[in-house]
């Protein structure tokens, strides 16, 4: 059966009344957009601070420029991989980071009189597109923005169109008329020797002329015209010019029986082109999934993205991707992709159950209430998830009712405290951006109140709730749907599948164009949005899948399965590097993992350190937590390569819980090695992470056959 996705909102009800409503201390800047606003996608930078921080619609970067007294407007640039800057030591191999030089003003859309009187307003804000207007009281430039847009487009009204360049115009010439006599074409070479094309449509009464080395000026004012700029020269540009996307619609479906799914970006366009289509740039993970019909529209052009490898251009108004081998059958039970291993309940022999039971009987005596009642949604969520897994082990693996009766009421009570909003820092509903945030200051709890890391934080809560509801289905609806409504509110905040929910944006964190989530919220950033944990990213989506399963919402469950299928490809291109990765520089992929992936740079680091004996924090933050979904994303080849190159030599020297994280991760390529470490007699509690239990590690490894 095929399930259509993104059609129906999970709910259109107001958030529960015990979430206090209030405006945000940092409201959006110059927004005229209706409805909930995106806080974690690239266009969000236009709503922050002085609005001059860049955005990356890809392959171009753009920013509002306010340099000097004149020529204010919207600037753009494109960088090639040959321009990467490596550091901190430029000769270091592997390099710790690389970035693209920022704000090289190749072009800027402006007009006479555009100075400090310029007002920049976001008129529309969607998941994959936005519309920005630049006005000075006399006229305006409308800039439709969309991921993958083939041209940077400015729609001029009642202005003299002007293009400026800080790099400088070395050569300028009119090529002729294209697009069935609707569009004038110009060719420009900048002083950096790069060639660009300019297209002018909509007003045959004006022409573009070179005024000086820094200004191209129209011959007169225009009531309405369209100026488009693109890097390079190609017949494909000539075929696509004159048309531009004004919005993008996400659609998708999943066939659970075939474990396959489709998703598409439908570009709603204005204007007319020779081909009847515009041009769209695809990232590498799109290219391997593109439908045959779209592949036929390949322009033959390639432009580098800042941190995701080469993009290809297609003359089309729609991208459709097909994703195979979705994890539709990965649920609560242990699961592995390692050859020769698989889950079998018979793997839990009496001897193994006895060992797990001994460990579990000790772990359930811990102070569950105290360890879960923390001043952080993140750390609190990790503890809830930890003890939920302990209950899963006692109930489903050990089938020990006595142990389950000890742990289950404790974890239920701990979750209910959050659901009642009685934790140390309650949640509130932000009416400005529209979302559920902690009442902490922006510099606490990893910036939760400024929309940092919501999928990480809330994903742990949802995963824990899904496990407990699997054990006791009636619990969700108890106390007047207390936990159900709490969970649904968190899901709507970070994983809302619909753009028809009036209280939350569609998919706050997951970026359907990039193929993974961004954690960075409403803090302005010169390098764009970022994410430092691929594993907590897919864990948050795995949580959506399990929660969708326990509440019987197939649309949510299958949407999550599709997202996980996409991430299996994207994360193994952009954040986890096998030796054959040719998308990114070898000088960086030798690190084996990205560290923090930004839109404009990649930094092999974390926000909290590197490690005590090596770089174990940088590697480990991309592992936690180890669940049945880990082996689906982190294939055995990659995990072994990373282990051999970076971890085998340091793991036994690590003096704390990061050793346990790395040892359980080793079970993703050698379950028997991992089992021996966790089942040994001379166990040391200090070597297991506070966010995991030894019981779950043993149950997972034994379940997939690691104890044989």
N, C-alpha and C positions, 0 to 999 in steps of 0.2 A: 504494500500500500504506500502510495506517495503522499507525504505530508507537506503541504504548503506552509512556508514560514513567513514571519514578520507581518502577518495579516492582522492578528488580534492582540490588543493590549492585554497584559496579565490582569490589569484592573484599571479603572478610571476613578476609583474612589480616593478620597483624601487620605493622607497618611494617618495612622492612629492618633487619636486626640491627645495621648500622653506625650507625643513629641511636640514640644513647644514650637510655635511658629515665630520667626523673626527675620528681618532683613540681614543680609551679609554685611560685615564691616568693610568689605572690599567689593562693592557692586561693580557690574560690568560698565566699561567706559564707552559712552556714545553708542549704545545699542538701541536700535528701533525694531529689533526682531521680536516676533511674537513667540510665546511658548517657552518651554525649558531650553536652556542654552548649553551647548557643548563646552565642557570644561577641560577636556583632556585631548582634544584634537588640535591639529596645527593651526587652524584659523582662530583659535582662542587667544593667541598672542595679540590680535588686533583689538581685543577688549580689555587689555591690561595696560596699566601704567600710562606712558605717553604715546602708546600705540606704535612705537617705532621698532619693536622687537620683530625679527623676521618670521615669516611663515614659509612652509615648504609644500606647495601644491604638487610638486614633482613633475618634471625634473628641475623646474625652476625654483629659486628662492625669491621672495618678494618682501618688501618692507616699506612702510610709510617713511619718506625721507623729509626731514625738516632741517636741511643744511643751509646756513646763511639766511639771507633775507628774501630770496626768491627761489624759483624752481622747486618749490615744495610739491610733493606728489607721491606717486607709487613707483618705487624703484624695483628693478629685477636683475637677476644674474643667473648664470649657470656655470658650475665649475666642473672641470674634467678631473678624472682620477690622477692625472699627471700633476695636478696642483695640490694633492694631499700634503699636509704638513705633519711630519712624524715627530714625536717627542716622548719624554722631555729631552733626551739625548737624540739628536737627529740621526746618529749613526748606530743607535742601539738596535739589536736584532735578537729576539722580537721587540718591536716597539711597544711602549706602554699605551700610547694613544695615537690617533691621527684625527685631523679635522680638516674641513674645507675652509679656505680663507673667507672670512665673513664680509658681507656688505661691499663687495666690489660692484660699484654702480655702473654696470654696462649700459643700462637704459633707465630712464625714469619717465613716466607719463605725467605731464604737467601742462600748464597753460599760462599765458600772461596774467599777472596779478595773483598767482598762487604763491602766497607767502604765509605770514603768521595769522592771516585771516582764514586759513583753510580749516574746514571741519571735515573729519573723517567719520563716517557712520556705517556701522554694520546693519544692513537692512534685513538680510536673511541669514540665518545660521543653521546649517544642517550637519548631518554626520559626515557627508562626503563633499559638501559644497557650501559656499557662502556668497553673499553679494555685498560689496562695499561701495559706498558713494563718497566722492571727494567734491566738496562744494565751497565756493567762495562768495556766494551771494549773487553772482552774475550768471553762472552756469555750473555744470557739474560733469564729472567723469564717473561713469558707473563701471566697476570692475567685477565681472562675474568670475568667481574662483571655484575651481573644481580639481579634485585629485586627478592627476594624469592629463590635464588639459594640454592640447597640442600647441596652442598659442596663448600668449599673454594678451588679453583683449581689453581695450579701453573704449567705452562708448561715450563719445563727446556730445554734449548738448549745449548750444549757445556759447561756444568757446572757440578760440583759435587753437587747434591741436599743436602741441609742442612735445618733442622727445629730446631729452638731454642725456648726456653721457659724461661720467667722470673719467672713464677710460679714454674717451675721445674718438671722434669719427675721422678715420684716415681716408676713406674713400666712400663716396655716396653716388648712386646712379639710379635713374628710373629704368627698370627693365622693360616695362610695357604693361599691357592690359590683359588680365586673365579672368577666369571665372565668368565666361560668357559675357564679357564686356562690363562686368559689374564691379571689378576690383582692380585698382592700380597696384603694381608690384615694384618694390624698390630693393636694392641690394646695398648692404653697408659692410665695410670692413673697419673694425676698430683698431686702435693702435696696438692692441695685444695680438694682432694678426688673425683674430677670429672673425668669421663672416656670419652675418645675420640677414634675415629677410624681414621686410616690413610690408604689410598689406593695408590699403586704404579702401574702404567700401562705404557705400551709402550716400556719398555726395560727390557727383562728378564735377561740381563747380570749383573744387579746391584741389590743390596739388601740394605735395611735400617738397621742400627745398632745404638745402644745406645753408644755414645762416652763418655758422662758424664751426670750429672743430668740436664744439660741445653742444650745439643746438641744431636740430632739424625742426623747421617751423612751417606750418601750413600757409598757403598763400592768402588765406582769409578765414573769417569766422564761419562756423558751420552750425546750422540748426540741429543737425543730427548726422554723425558719421561714426564709423567703426575703424579703429586702428588696431592692427594685430602685429605682434612681434614674435619671432621664433628664431632659434639658433640654427644656422646652416642654410642650405638651399636644396630643394628637392621638388620634383614634379608632384610628389605627394602633398606638399604644402600648397602648391597651386590648385590641386584638386579639392583640398579641404578648406581653403581660406574663405572668408565671408560668412562662415557658420561658427557658432561658439556655444558651449554648454552654459545653461543658466541654473541648472539644478541636476542632482543625480538621485535616482531612486534605486534602493537596494531591494532585490527580490531573491528568493531561494526556495529550494525544496529538497527533501530527502526521501529516498527509497530505502527503508530500513532493511528489507529483506535482501536487497542487493548490496547493502552497505555502501551506497553511492549517493552523492548529493550534487546539486548544482546551485551556483549563486551568480547573480549578474548585477552589473551597474548599468542602468539605463539613463543615458545622458539626454535630458530635455534640452533642446537647442533652439536658438533663434538665428535668423539670417538664412542665407542661401549659399550653397557651394556647388561647384561643378559636379562633384560626386554624389551630392545629396547627403553627405556625412561630414562630420568634423574629424579631427585627428586626436587619438588618445594614446598616451604612453603607458606601457605595462611594466611592472616590476618583474624580476626573474621568476618569482613563485607563481605569478599569473601565467607567465609564458609556458610553463610546463603543464598547466591545467586548461589552457584556452581551448574552446570548442573549435572543431575543424573549420566551421564557417568563418570564424573571426581570424583564424590563422591565414586564410586566403587573402585577407586584407592587409597583410604585412607590407609596410611602406619600404622596408629595407633599411630604414634609418635607425640609428642607435645613439642614445645619449646617456652619459653616466648619471646615476643618482648619487647623492652625497654619501650614503652609508649602506646601500643595498645592492650595489653592483649595477651593471648596464641595463637600461630600459630600452624597449623597442616600441616604435610607433606603429599604430594601426589606424587605417582610414575607416572609422566606424563610429556609430553613436551608441554602441552597446558592447560591453565586455561580458562574455559568459564563460564561466569556468566550471569544470567538472572535477569532483573530488572523489577518489575511489578509496576503498578499504577504511571506511569510517568506523570508529570504535563503538558501534551501536550495541555490541554485546559485552562491553566492559562495564561491569557494574560494581557491586560492593566486594565481591570475592577477589582473592589474589589472582593476578594475571601477569603473564610474562610473554615477551616475544623472543626469548632466548631459545635457540635450537636445542631440542632434546628435553625441554622442561615445559610443563603445563600444569594448570591447577587440577587437582583431583582430591576430593574430600577424603579418600582413602589414604592420602599421604599423612593424615593426622592419626598416626598409630597411637596405641595406648601409652607407649613410652614417651612419645613427643608431647602428647596431651598432658602427661604428668609433669614434664619440664615446664611447659607453658603455664600450667596451672600453678606450679610453685611460684613462678615469677609474678603471675597476675595476682595471686593472693597477697603478695607483698605490695604491689603497686596500687591496689585498690584501697590500701590503708593510708595513702597519702591524703593531705589536706586539700581535697578537691575544691571546696568552697573558697578557701583562702587563696589557692593558686589561680583560680579563675577570676576572682574579684580584683581586677587590676585597674590601673589608671590609664589603660591603653586598649583601644578596640583591637589593635593588632595582637599584642601579647595575650590579651584576654581570649581572643579568638583561637590562638594557637593552643592554649590550655584546654579550651572547650573541645577542640578537635582531638587533642591527645587523649582525653578521657572518654570521648565518644568511641574512639577506636578501641580503647580498653574494654568498653562495654560490648562492642561488636565481637571481640575475641572471646569474652566469657560466654556470650549468648550463642553465637553461631559456630564457633570453633570448638570451644570446650563443652558447650551445651550444659553448663554448670549453673543451675538455677540459683543456687545459694550465693555464688559469687556475683551473678548478675543482679540479684536482689540487693546486694551491697552497693554496687557501683551505679546502677541505673538511676535510683532516686537522687543520688548526689549530682550526677551530671544533668539530670532534668532540672533540679533546683537551680543549678548554676546558670543554665541557659535561660530559665524563666526570670531570673533576676535581670538579665539583659533585656529580655522581651518586655518586662514591666518597666523598662527604662529607669531602673534603680541602681545601675552601676555607678562607679565613682564619678565618671564624667558622662552624664546622660546625652543622648542624641537629641537634636532639634531639627526642624524642617526649615531650610533656608529658602525664603521666598524670592530672593534676588536671582540666583542662578537656577534654583529649583533642584533640591536634593537634600539628603539626610546627612548631617555632619555632626561631629563631636563638638561639645561646648568648650573644648580646649583652645588655647591660643594657637595661631598658625605655626609657631615654632615647636609645638609639642605633638606627641603621637604621630610623628613623621609627616605632619602637615595635613592630617585628616580634615581639619576644618576648612582648609583651602583645596580640598578635593584631591589631595595626594593619596595614592595607594588604596582607594576604596575597594577595588577588586581583591587586593591582597587581604585587607582587613576583613571585609564582609564575607569573602569566600570561605574563610575558616569557619565563621559562624554558620553559614549555610550548609557546609559539608558536615559539620557536627550535628546540626538539626536533622539533616537527611538520614544520617546513621541512626540516631535515636528514634526517628519516625519509622525506620525500617524495622526496628525491634518492637516498637509499640505504635502502630498506625493511629490509634485513637488519641494519642497524646497531642497531636497537632491541633485538634479541634477542641480540646479541653479548655476550661477557663474562658469560655466565650471566644474561642479561636485565638487565644493569646499568642502562642508561638507561631501559628500559621500566619497571622497578620504581621508579626514582626519579621518573619523570614521573607514574606512576600514584599515587604517594604524595602528590605535590603537588596533583594533581587531586582526590584524595579529601579533602585538607585544605580547599580553598576551594570546590570545585564538586561535591562528592559528591551525586549525585542521589537517594540512598536514605536512608530513616530506619532501615534495617536493618544499617547498618555499625557494628559495635561499637567502632570505633576513631576515628571522625570524625563530627561532626554533619552533618546534611543541609543542604547549601547554606549554608556558613558566612557568605558575604558577600552573595549575592543575596537580596534581600528580595522575596518573591513578592507581598506586598500592596502595597508601595510601587512595585514595577515596576523597581527598579534596586538596586544594591548599596549597602551601607554599609561604609566603610573603618575606622571607629573601633572599637577593640577594648575591652579590659577596663580602660580608664581611666574612672573615674566622671565624668559630665558633666551639668551643670545644663541644657544645651540638647539633650541626647540624642545619638544617633549622628550621624555626618556623613560627607560625601564631598566632596572638592575637585576630582576629575577624572572627568568623565563618560566621556572617551575611553579612559582606562586601564581604566575599568570595562568598557566594551564590548569593549575589546581582550582582556581576560582571558576573556571569554565566547567571542569569536572564536577564541581559542586552544583552548578546549574543543572547539569545532566542528571545527577542523582536526585536532586530535589524535584525536578520535573517528573522523574520516575515515580517517586513516592506520592506525589499529589495527583498523578495521572494526567499530567499536562504533556501530551506527546509533542506538541509544537515547541515547547521550551526544551524538552529532552533532545529532540532531533536538531534544533538550532545549535545546541551545545555540541552535539556530535559533529555537526558540520564545521563548527569553529575549531574543534580539536583536530579534525582532519586537515584543515587549512594550516593550523599551527605545526603539525607534524612536518610539513614541507617548509614553511617560512622560517621556523625557529632553527631548523637544521641548515638553513642557508645563511641567516643573518646573525645568529647568536651562538650556535654550536658548530664547530668547524672540524670536519673530517679532513684528512690529508689531501683529498682531491678537490677541495673548495677553491674554485678559480674566480669567484665573484669579487672577493676582497683581497687586499694585498697579502702575499705570503708572509711579509714582515710582520703582519698583525695576526693572521690566522694561526700562526705557530703557537699563540697563547692558548689555543683550543677552545676558548670561550670568550664571549664579547666583553664581559664585565658590564658596564653601563652603556647601553645603546641609545644614543641621542639621534635626532633627525640630522644633525650636521657633524657629529663626531662619534667615535667609539673609544671608550676609555676602559682599559683592563684594570678595573678598580671596583670598590664599593663605596657607599657613602659612610661606612663605619669602620674602615680599616682593611688590611690585606690578610693578616693572619699572624699567628705567634711563631711559626717556624717556616712559613712559606707564603703562598698565595691561597691558602685553603678557604679563606672567606670568599674570595672572588669565585672560586669554583663551586663551593658549597652552597652559596646563595642561589645558584641555578639548579640545585638538586632538591632542596626542601620544598614540601615534605615528600618522602617516598611513599607512593600509593600505587594501586593497580594501574593508574594511568601513566606512571613514570616510564614504564618499559615501552609503552606505545610511542611516546615522544622521543625518549632517549634510547635509541637503538643500541644493541650490544656492540656493534662495530665502533660507534662513536665513543661510548663509555669506556671501552677497552683502550682505544687510542689515547683518550684524555688521561686515563689511569696510568698507562705505561709512560707517557711523556711527562706528566706533571705531578702525579700523586703518589705513585708506588714508593718513591724515594723519601717521602716526607710523612706518610700517613701514620706510621708507628711512633713518630716523635711528637705528634700533636697531643698536648696535655689535657684537653678538655673535650666537650661534647661534639666538637667538629670532627673528631676522629670517628665517632659513631655514625655521623651523617655520611662520611666518605665510605665507611665500611659497609653500610647498608646499600649505598649507591653501587658498590662493587657487585652486589647481587644482581644488578641489571646486565652483567655479562658472565659472572661466575657465582651462581647461587650457593654452591657448596662451600666455596671459600668464605663467603659472607656468613653462612650458617655456622661454620666452625667457630668463627669469632664471637658471634652472639650467644652460642650455646656452651661456651667453655666454662669450666668450673671456677676459675680464678677471676670472676667477673668484677669489674670496677665501675661503680655507679657514676663516677665523675666523667667517664668517657662517653656518656650518652647525652644527647642534647635535651635540654629541659622541655622542648616541644614535642618529644616523641617518647614512646614507651618501648621497653625491651620486649614486652608481650607481643605488640603488633609486629615488631621486626621478626621475631621468631615465627609467628603465625604466617606472615607473608612468605618468608623463605621456605618454611616447611610446606606450605600449601602448594607452592610451585615445584616441589620436589627437591629442594636444596638439601634436605636431611638424608636423602637416600645414599 
